[in-house]
Amino acid sequence: MKLEKVVPWGRNLLEYQRMFLLSDDDFQQSILGCGDGPASFNVEARQKGANVTSVDPIYQFNAEQIR
């Protein structure tokens, strides 16, 4: 994978709730985020007690490589 012309893009908790019609009950389930890059959803959902695991090919690179 090359990082040519890649722009990291992420969404927040409210955006995910609206996109996927997430209810409070959904946050009681395990959530898998795929290809969600630098989304703040992950940390925001975990702060609400959700079990969120994220996978994205960009995570193989360090911050300097992404910059």
A tleap script that builds the chain and sets N, CA, C and O, in Angstrom:
source leaprc.protein.ff14SB
mol = sequence {
  NMET LYS LEU GLU LYS VAL VAL PRO TRP GLY
  ARG ASN LEU LEU GLU TYR GLN ARG MET PHE
  LEU LEU SER ASP ASP ASP PHE GLN GLN SER
  ILE LEU GLY CYS GLY ASP GLY PRO ALA SER
  PHE ASN VAL GLU ALA ARG GLN LYS GLY ALA
  ASN VAL THR SER VAL ASP PRO ILE TYR GLN
  PHE ASN ALA GLU GLN ILE CARG
}
set mol.1.N position { 0.852 -1.180 0.000 }
set mol.1.CA position { 0.000 0.000 0.000 }
set mol.1.C position { 0.889 1.231 0.000 }
set mol.1.O position { 1.820 1.330 0.799 }
set mol.2.N position { 0.606 2.164 -0.891 }
set mol.2.CA position { 1.311 3.438 -0.927 }
set mol.2.C position { 0.381 4.531 -0.425 }
set mol.2.O position { -0.834 4.465 -0.611 }
set mol.3.N position { 0.963 5.528 0.210 }
set mol.3.CA position { 0.162 6.632 0.742 }
set mol.3.C position { 0.165 7.832 -0.204 }
set mol.3.O position { 0.157 8.976 0.250 }
set mol.4.N position { 0.176 7.587 -1.490 }
set mol.4.CA position { 0.122 8.682 -2.447 }
set mol.4.C position { -1.318 9.148 -2.599 }
set mol.4.O position { -2.219 8.345 -2.839 }
set mol.5.N position { -1.524 10.440 -2.459 }
set mol.5.CA position { -2.847 11.045 -2.650 }
set mol.5.C position { -3.906 10.480 -1.711 }
set mol.5.O position { -5.076 10.382 -2.083 }
set mol.6.N position { -3.508 10.111 -0.504 }
set mol.6.CA position { -4.448 9.618 0.497 }
set mol.6.C position { -4.735 10.743 1.486 }
set mol.6.O position { -3.813 11.385 1.990 }
set mol.7.N position { -5.997 10.976 1.758 }
set mol.7.CA position { -6.386 11.985 2.732 }
set mol.7.C position { -7.141 11.277 3.854 }
set mol.7.O position { -8.265 10.819 3.647 }
set mol.8.N position { -6.533 11.181 5.050 }
set mol.8.CA position { -7.241 10.546 6.166 }
set mol.8.C position { -8.528 11.315 6.484 }
set mol.8.O position { -8.530 12.544 6.553 }
set mol.9.N position { -9.602 10.581 6.673 }
set mol.9.CA position { -10.908 11.196 6.902 }
set mol.9.C position { -11.626 10.398 7.984 }
set mol.9.O position { -11.646 9.168 7.928 }
set mol.10.N position { -12.197 11.053 8.932 }
set mol.10.CA position { -12.923 10.354 9.982 }
set mol.10.C position { -14.192 11.090 10.358 }
set mol.10.O position { -14.379 12.261 10.026 }
set mol.11.N position { -15.050 10.384 11.051 }
set mol.11.CA position { -16.325 10.968 11.473 }
set mol.11.C position { -16.472 10.862 12.989 }
set mol.11.O position { -15.815 10.047 13.635 }
set mol.12.N position { -17.334 11.689 13.534 }
set mol.12.CA position { -17.533 11.677 14.981 }
set mol.12.C position { -18.755 10.831 15.360 }
set mol.12.O position { -19.453 10.297 14.498 }
set mol.13.N position { -18.988 10.727 16.650 }
set mol.13.CA position { -20.073 9.904 17.179 }
set mol.13.C position { -21.433 10.288 16.601 }
set mol.13.O position { -22.184 9.419 16.158 }
set mol.14.N position { -21.749 11.559 16.601 }
set mol.14.CA position { -23.055 12.007 16.110 }
set mol.14.C position { -23.245 11.636 14.636 }
set mol.14.O position { -24.331 11.218 14.235 }
set mol.15.N position { -22.199 11.786 13.841 }
set mol.15.CA position { -22.308 11.430 12.417 }
set mol.15.C position { -22.581 9.934 12.242 }
set mol.15.O position { -23.410 9.547 11.418 }
set mol.16.N position { -21.894 9.102 13.007 }
set mol.16.CA position { -22.129 7.654 12.921 }
set mol.16.C position { -23.538 7.301 13.402 }
set mol.16.O position { -24.207 6.457 12.806 }
set mol.17.N position { -23.985 7.947 14.476 }
set mol.17.CA position { -25.335 7.679 14.978 }
set mol.17.C position { -26.372 7.995 13.903 }
set mol.17.O position { -27.329 7.243 13.718 }
set mol.18.N position { -26.183 9.089 13.208 }
set mol.18.CA position { -27.140 9.479 12.164 }
set mol.18.C position { -27.040 8.562 10.946 }
set mol.18.O position { -28.060 8.148 10.395 }
set mol.19.N position { -25.808 8.242 10.522 }
set mol.19.CA position { -25.619 7.405 9.331 }
set mol.19.C position { -26.188 6.004 9.496 }
set mol.19.O position { -26.822 5.464 8.590 }
set mol.20.N position { -25.945 5.416 10.690 }
set mol.20.CA position { -26.314 4.022 10.919 }
set mol.20.C position { -27.520 3.854 11.840 }
set mol.20.O position { -27.854 2.739 12.241 }
set mol.21.N position { -28.173 4.979 12.174 }
set mol.21.CA position { -29.341 4.959 13.061 }
set mol.21.C position { -29.054 4.179 14.342 }
set mol.21.O position { -29.845 3.331 14.754 }
set mol.22.N position { -27.919 4.476 14.963 }
set mol.22.CA position { -27.500 3.780 16.181 }
set mol.22.C position { -28.329 4.238 17.371 }
set mol.22.O position { -28.527 5.434 17.589 }
set mol.23.N position { -28.801 3.281 18.123 }
set mol.23.CA position { -29.566 3.565 19.341 }
set mol.23.C position { -28.670 3.331 20.559 }
set mol.23.O position { -27.554 2.827 20.431 }
set mol.24.N position { -29.164 3.695 21.720 }
set mol.24.CA position { -28.405 3.429 22.946 }
set mol.24.C position { -28.170 1.935 23.117 }
set mol.24.O position { -27.125 1.525 23.624 }
set mol.25.N position { -29.138 1.113 22.698 }
set mol.25.CA position { -28.978 -0.344 22.781 }
set mol.25.C position { -27.816 -0.838 21.925 }
set mol.25.O position { -27.128 -1.789 22.297 }
set mol.26.N position { -27.597 -0.195 20.783 }
set mol.26.CA position { -26.495 -0.603 19.908 }
set mol.26.C position { -25.145 -0.458 20.602 }
set mol.26.O position { -24.219 -1.223 20.335 }
set mol.27.N position { -25.036 0.520 21.489 }
set mol.27.CA position { -23.771 0.746 22.184 }
set mol.27.C position { -23.524 -0.282 23.291 }
set mol.27.O position { -22.471 -0.266 23.929 }
set mol.28.N position { -24.482 -1.165 23.518 }
set mol.28.CA position { -24.304 -2.267 24.463 }
set mol.28.C position { -23.687 -3.481 23.770 }
set mol.28.O position { -23.278 -4.437 24.428 }
set mol.29.N position { -23.622 -3.436 22.434 }
set mol.29.CA position { -23.052 -4.525 21.630 }
set mol.29.C position { -21.597 -4.208 21.303 }
set mol.29.O position { -21.157 -3.068 21.448 }
set mol.30.N position { -20.856 -5.218 20.862 }
set mol.30.CA position { -19.508 -4.985 20.346 }
set mol.30.C position { -19.629 -4.343 18.974 }
set mol.30.O position { -20.468 -4.739 18.165 }
set mol.31.N position { -18.789 -3.349 18.718 }
set mol.31.CA position { -18.829 -2.615 17.453 }
set mol.31.C position { -17.484 -2.774 16.763 }
set mol.31.O position { -16.436 -2.598 17.384 }
set mol.32.N position { -17.514 -3.109 15.476 }
set mol.32.CA position { -16.309 -3.227 14.668 }
set mol.32.C position { -16.298 -2.092 13.661 }
set mol.32.O position { -17.205 -1.971 12.837 }
set mol.33.N position { -15.261 -1.256 13.730 }
set mol.33.CA position { -15.095 -0.170 12.767 }
set mol.33.C position { -14.097 -0.607 11.713 }
set mol.33.O position { -12.944 -0.897 12.031 }
set mol.34.N position { -14.528 -0.657 10.460 }
set mol.34.CA position { -13.661 -1.107 9.361 }
set mol.34.C position { -13.368 0.054 8.428 }
set mol.34.O position { -14.283 0.698 7.916 }
set mol.35.N position { -12.091 0.315 8.212 }
set mol.35.CA position { -11.705 1.380 7.297 }
set mol.35.C position { -12.152 2.752 7.761 }
set mol.35.O position { -12.439 3.623 6.940 }
set mol.36.N position { -12.213 2.955 9.079 }
set mol.36.CA position { -12.729 4.227 9.588 }
set mol.36.C position { -11.649 5.249 9.915 }
set mol.36.O position { -11.937 6.314 10.461 }
set mol.37.N position { -10.396 4.917 9.577 }
set mol.37.CA position { -9.314 5.893 9.703 }
set mol.37.C position { -9.287 6.603 11.042 }
set mol.37.O position { -9.416 5.967 12.088 }
set mol.38.N position { -9.118 7.923 11.018 }
set mol.38.CA position { -8.971 8.684 12.254 }
set mol.38.C position { -10.292 9.139 12.872 }
set mol.38.O position { -10.351 10.216 13.466 }
set mol.39.N position { -11.334 8.351 12.745 }
set mol.39.CA position { -12.645 8.748 13.261 }
set mol.39.C position { -12.624 8.938 14.771 }
set mol.39.O position { -12.103 8.092 15.498 }
set mol.40.N position { -13.181 10.030 15.239 }
set mol.40.CA position { -13.292 10.244 16.684 }
set mol.40.C position { -14.436 9.418 17.265 }
set mol.40.O position { -14.584 9.317 18.483 }
set mol.41.N position { -15.249 8.826 16.377 }
set mol.41.CA position { -16.335 7.958 16.841 }
set mol.41.C position { -15.827 6.934 17.842 }
set mol.41.O position { -16.454 6.696 18.875 }
set mol.42.N position { -14.701 6.336 17.531 }
set mol.42.CA position { -14.163 5.250 18.336 }
set mol.42.C position { -13.939 5.677 19.781 }
set mol.42.O position { -14.403 5.011 20.707 }
set mol.43.N position { -13.243 6.766 19.973 }
set mol.43.CA position { -12.956 7.219 21.333 }
set mol.43.C position { -14.221 7.743 22.008 }
set mol.43.O position { -14.418 7.531 23.205 }
set mol.44.N position { -15.073 8.418 21.255 }
set mol.44.CA position { -16.313 8.933 21.839 }
set mol.44.C position { -17.227 7.792 22.285 }
set mol.44.O position { -17.823 7.861 23.360 }
set mol.45.N position { -17.339 6.750 21.473 }
set mol.45.CA position { -18.182 5.609 21.831 }
set mol.45.C position { -17.608 4.868 23.032 }
set mol.45.O position { -18.354 4.429 23.907 }
set mol.46.N position { -16.288 4.728 23.078 }
set mol.46.CA position { -15.660 4.058 24.226 }
set mol.46.C position { -15.887 4.852 25.504 }
set mol.46.O position { -16.057 4.268 26.574 }
set mol.47.N position { -15.891 6.171 25.404 }
set mol.47.CA position { -16.166 7.009 26.578 }
set mol.47.C position { -17.590 6.783 27.090 }
set mol.47.O position { -17.869 7.014 28.267 }
set mol.48.N position { -18.490 6.332 26.211 }
set mol.48.CA position { -19.865 6.009 26.608 }
set mol.48.C position { -19.977 4.570 27.098 }
set mol.48.O position { -21.065 4.116 27.454 }
set mol.49.N position { -18.846 3.845 27.117 }
set mol.49.CA position { -18.841 2.479 27.599 }
set mol.49.C position { -18.959 1.421 26.524 }
set mol.49.O position { -19.042 0.235 26.843 }
set mol.50.N position { -18.970 1.813 25.252 }
set mol.50.CA position { -19.080 0.848 24.155 }
set mol.50.C position { -17.763 0.100 23.963 }
set mol.50.O position { -16.687 0.623 24.255 }
set mol.51.N position { -17.867 -1.118 23.474 }
set mol.51.CA position { -16.702 -1.934 23.141 }
set mol.51.C position { -16.469 -1.784 21.638 }
set mol.51.O position { -17.143 -2.433 20.838 }
set mol.52.N position { -15.516 -0.929 21.252 }
set mol.52.CA position { -15.254 -0.633 19.841 }
set mol.52.C position { -13.857 -1.121 19.477 }
set mol.52.O position { -12.879 -0.823 20.162 }
set mol.53.N position { -13.783 -1.877 18.385 }
set mol.53.CA position { -12.510 -2.311 17.827 }
set mol.53.C position { -12.438 -1.771 16.404 }
set mol.53.O position { -13.393 -1.899 15.637 }
set mol.54.N position { -11.305 -1.166 16.053 }
set mol.54.CA position { -11.157 -0.578 14.727 }
set mol.54.C position { -10.033 -1.258 13.954 }
set mol.54.O position { -8.984 -1.591 14.505 }
set mol.55.N position { -10.280 -1.451 12.678 }
set mol.55.CA position { -9.256 -1.979 11.779 }
set mol.55.C position { -9.241 -1.102 10.525 }
set mol.55.O position { -10.288 -0.732 9.996 }
set mol.56.N position { -8.051 -0.785 10.072 }
set mol.56.CA position { -7.896 0.037 8.887 }
set mol.56.C position { -6.481 -0.169 8.374 }
set mol.56.O position { -5.541 -0.157 9.169 }
set mol.57.N position { -6.293 -0.358 7.067 }
set mol.57.CA position { -4.944 -0.561 6.537 }
set mol.57.C position { -3.990 0.597 6.845 }
set mol.57.O position { -2.774 0.404 6.876 }
set mol.58.N position { -4.530 1.790 7.072 }
set mol.58.CA position { -3.662 2.936 7.340 }
set mol.58.C position { -2.948 2.812 8.691 }
set mol.58.O position { -1.936 3.473 8.922 }
set mol.59.N position { -3.482 1.956 9.588 }
set mol.59.CA position { -2.868 1.811 10.908 }
set mol.59.C position { -1.488 1.162 10.851 }
set mol.59.O position { -0.781 1.151 11.859 }
set mol.60.N position { -1.089 0.622 9.705 }
set mol.60.CA position { 0.257 0.052 9.587 }
set mol.60.C position { 1.327 1.144 9.507 }
set mol.60.O position { 2.514 0.860 9.667 }
set mol.61.N position { 0.911 2.395 9.259 }
set mol.61.CA position { 1.845 3.505 9.131 }
set mol.61.C position { 1.879 4.327 10.413 }
set mol.61.O position { 0.882 4.423 11.128 }
set mol.62.N position { 3.037 4.918 10.695 }
set mol.62.CA position { 3.127 5.796 11.862 }
set mol.62.C position { 2.698 7.210 11.460 }
set mol.62.O position { 2.463 7.480 10.282 }
set mol.63.N position { 2.599 8.094 12.429 }
set mol.63.CA position { 2.099 9.443 12.171 }
set mol.63.C position { 2.951 10.194 11.143 }
set mol.63.O position { 2.418 10.903 10.289 }
set mol.64.N position { 4.254 10.039 11.227 }
set mol.64.CA position { 5.145 10.733 10.278 }
set mol.64.C position { 4.923 10.227 8.850 }
set mol.64.O position { 4.911 11.021 7.909 }
set mol.65.N position { 4.751 8.940 8.685 }
set mol.65.CA position { 4.511 8.400 7.344 }
set mol.65.C position { 3.181 8.896 6.779 }
set mol.65.O position { 3.072 9.140 5.577 }
set mol.66.N position { 2.200 9.041 7.609 }
set mol.66.CA position { 0.900 9.536 7.159 }
set mol.66.C position { 1.004 11.004 6.785 }
set mol.66.O position { 0.423 11.438 5.790 }
set mol.67.N position { 1.753 11.779 7.589 }
set mol.67.CA position { 1.945 13.199 7.251 }
set mol.67.C position { 2.605 13.319 5.905 }
set mol.67.O position { 2.855 14.429 5.437 }
savepdb mol mol.pdb
quit
